[in-house]
Amino acid sequence: MRTTRSEELQELAELAVRALPAGVEEIVLTGSVSRGVADELSDVEMLVVTGQLLDREECFEHARSMGLTELDSWGPPPAPAQHVFGYRAGIPFELIWWPRAYAEARVAQARAGAEGATADALVHGVPLRTCGLLAGWQEQLRIYPPEVAAARIETAASRWGGFAPAGVLTLTRDGDRVALQEWLLDATARVLAIVFAVNGVWQPTTKRLAARLAPLAVQPERLAERLTLTLTEPAARRALRSMTEIQLETVLLAPSGPNIDRARGWLAAALELLW
């Protein structure tokens, strides 16, 4: 069920985009509002697709016509995209502007396995103005190509092996918490990449992670909860052991491949050393 806040923010977005000219071909509501889970902390996120390439000032002018104030940008965005931030009625708006050719290229890259949450954002996007582009993109992204899943799984497992398992013990030294945290965060990202790929689901951002993992049939038990506990565990050795357990359980759920097979043995050996 959509939250009341989602309905309120979508209505505000619909009012704002009425001012945009015909040259704006597709407007896609994304983020928590499009998924119906917005709360009091949520902003309004939109992808704006134009027939022609616009520079930053042109995007700012369009944003002003939408009633946005206090305009700014974040980034730098990848060329030729533009990022525009502003407020309407006190609500933060984040607008990503893509020319149509670039949008088509980004969808093709996402379907081919490019990293990022573009595919997930579009799959859950809601059209506020459309010439049929979003529906076409969603059809292209309806199936997660098995070869993309296999490549993503193998890439994610590539770091887990190729050196002595005992090497991970150096992360438990006193004073090396930053290095340990870097390893834990990297391992978290790789675990999630494997889990979403195994389930054939385009990977989202890590916001509201428990809710995004809940529908997935294949994953380590209590994954979201355990990741949170591991990342906040103050004892270095215990944190590393917990993450290694999660990593090993994850690769045991993944299909066989050179990196996955190597990781299974390497992680098992590392886990034995951590007890």
N, C-alpha and C positions, 0 to 999 in steps of 0.2 A: 504494500500500500504506500502510495506517495505521501510524503510529509506535507503538512500545511505550508511549511516554509518553502518547499519546492514549488508549490502552486503559486505562492505569492511572488517569488523571484522570477518564475517563468512569465507571469503576467507582466511584470515590470520590464522584462527583456523584450516581450512582444510589442509593448508600447514604444520602447526605445528604437527598435529597428524600423518602424514605419517611416522614419525620416530619411532612411538611406535611399539613394537614387537607383534607377533601373540598372546601372552598370554593376551593381552588387548582385551577383547571380545566385549565390547560395549563402544562407546564414544558418549555421548549425550550433544549437545549444549543446554544450558539453559539460563535463564535470558532475558534481554531486546533484546539481539541479536537474540535469537530463536523466540521471539515474533515479531521481525521486527521493534522495536521502539527505537533502539539504537541511541544515540546522541554522541556528543563530550566528554561527561563525562562518557560514558559507558565503562565497561571492558568486558573481555571475560570470561564467566563462563562455566565450563564443568563438567559433571559427567563421571568418568572413571571407568569402571567395569572390574575387572580382574578375571581370573579363579582361582587364588590362592591369599592367604593373603600376602600382601606386607608390609614391615616395612617402616618407614619414609625415611630412606636413599635410599632404592630401588625406592621409588616414586620420590625422588629428582634426582636420576640418570636418570630416564625416562624423568623427566622435562627438565634436561640439554640436553638430546638427542633431545628434541623438540625445542631447541634453546632458552630456557628460562634462564634468568640471574637474579642475585640478589635474589636468592631463600630464602623463609622464609615460616613460617606456622602461622596459627591463630587457636585459639581454647582455650582449648584442644578439639579436635574432639571426638565424641563418639566412643569408641572402637567397632569394629576394623577399623573404617574409618581413613583416612589420609587426611590432608589438605595441599596443596602446593600452594604457591603464587610465582609469578615471572613476569618478563617482556620479551616480544619479540617485537623487533622493537619499543620499547618505550611504548607498549600497555600492561596494566596490565592483567594478566591471573590469574584466581582462579580455581584451580582444586580440586575436591572432588573425592577421590579414595575409592571405595567400592569393597570388594570381592563379587563374584556373590551370594553366599548364603546369605550374609548380605543384598545385594540389594533386593533379593526376599523377605526377611523378612521385610524390610522397606516398600516395596510396599504393602504387606499384612497388615502391621500396619496402613499405610495411609488409605487403603480401609476400615479398621475397625474403623476409626475415630480418629487416633492419631493426636495430634496437630502438627502444622507445615505446611510448604508450599511444602513439597515433592510432593504431588499429583499434585498440580498446575504446578510445575516445569516440571514434567514428561509429563503431558498432553500437554504442549506447547513445549516439547523438540523436537529437530531436530537431527536425527542420522548422525554422521560423520563417524562412523564405526558401523556395526551392524551384529549380528548373529540372529536377530529377537526378542531380549529381549524387546527393547523399544516398538515395535508394540504390543507385548503381554501385557506389562504393561498398555499401553494406552487403550487397549481393556478392561482390568480389571477395569480401572478407568473411562470408558466411561459413566457409570451410577453412580450417587451419591446415595448410598443406603438410602432409606427413614428412616430406623431405625437409621442410623448414623446421619442424619439431625435432627431427633427428639431428640436424646441424646445430640447433640451439642447445640441445642436451649435451652433445659432445663438446661444444665450445665451453659451456658452463663447467664441465668436469675437468677441463684441461689443466687447471692449476693444481689439482689434487693428485700429485705424484711427480715422478721425475727427480726427486731428491730424497734424502734419507728421512723416513718418518720421524726420527728423533729430532729433526730440525724444528718441528713445531714446539718442542719443549723450550726453545729459546724465547718464545713469546711469554713464558710464565715468569721470567726474571723480574725481580723487583725493579721498579722504575721504567719498565717497558710497557706500561698499560696502553699507551697510544698505539704502539705497534700491534698489540693484541687486539685493540678495538678495531683497527684497520682490517685485520684478518677476519674478525667476527662479522663486520659489516660486509666485506667482500663475500664471505661464505654465505651470508644471508641472501645477498643478491643472486648468487649462483644457485642456491637451493630453490629460491622462488622461480628462477628461470626454468629450472628442470621441472618443477612441479606443474607450472602452468603449461609447459610444452607437452608433458606426458598426458595431461588432460585435454590437450587440443584447444586451449583457451588462450586468446591473445592476452599478453601480460599487461596488467594495469600498473598504476603507481602503487606505492606501498601505503597510501592513506586508506583508512578503514580496512586494514588488511584482514582481520578476522572475518569480516562480512564477505570479502572477495574470495577468501579461501573456503568458506563454509559449503558452497555447492559442489566443490570438486570431489570426485569419488576417490581419486588416488592421491594420497599424501601421507606423510608421517602423522602419527596420532598426535592430536592437540598441537598442531604445528605452530599456529599463530601465538598461542599462549607460551609455548616453549621457547620460541624465538625471542619474545619479549623478556622472559625470565633470564635467558642466557645473556642477552645484551645488557642487562642491568645487574647481573651477578657480580658482587664485589670481589670474590675470590678468583684470582686469575686461572688457576689450574682447573677449578670446578667449571668456570665459564668455558674454557677451551674443551674440556671433556664433554660438556653438554652439547656444544656446537658440533663436535666431531661425531657424536652419536646421531645428531640430526642429519649431518652430511651422509653418513654411512647408510642410514635408513632411506634417505632420498635416492642414492645411487642404486640401492637394491631394488627400488621400485621402477627404475628406468630400464629401457631396453638395452640389450648388450651392444657395445661398441668399443673401439680401442681405448678411448679415454675413460669411459664408464668402467670397463673391466679393470683397467689399471687402478682407478680410484677406489674400487671396492677393496682390493688387496691393501692398498696404501693406507686408506682410512682405518681399516681393521687393525693394521699394525700400529698406527699412531694411537688408536684408542686403547690398545693393550698397554702401551707405554704410559698412558695418562692415569691408569688405575694404581 
